[in-house]
């Protein structure tokens, strides 16, 4: 669940950043994709950390 949340949050932040900078549809799609992947990786590391602690 943490990974999915991270992906959604990363995609939303990527969309917001691209829209704020005045990007076109392809720029927004690229930022969303990068945010999606980065959020998923961050969520994966958080999940692994939580599992190690518990």
N, C-alpha and C positions, 0 to 999 in steps of 0.2 A: 504494500500500500504506500509506503514511503517513496518508492521508486516512481509510481504512477503520479503521485502528488508532485514530486520534483519535476517530472516531465511536463505536466500541465502548467506548473508555475514558471518553469523556464521558457516554455512557448509563449505564455502570456507576457512575460517580461521582454522577450525578443520582439514580439509584435509591438509592444508599447514603445520600445526604443526606436524601432525602424519607423514607426508612424510619427514619432516626435521629431525625427531627423528629416522628415519629408520624403521618405523613400517611396518608390513605386511598388507595384504588386510583387515584382520579382525580388526586390530588396526585402520586403516584408517577409516573403516566403523563406528567404535565406536566413534571416534573423530568427524566424520561428523555428526553422530546422536546427540551427546551431543551439538555440536555447533549449529545445526539446532534448537533444543529445546530452548537452552539458547538465541539465537538470536531472536526467536519468542517471548519469554517472555519479553525480553528487548524491542522489538518493540511494544508489547502490552502495556507495561507501558508508553512508550513514547507517543503512540497514546492516551491513557487515559489522560495523562498530557496535551497534546495539546488540546484535546477536552474541558478539564476543563478551560483552559486559554481562549479559544475562546468562 
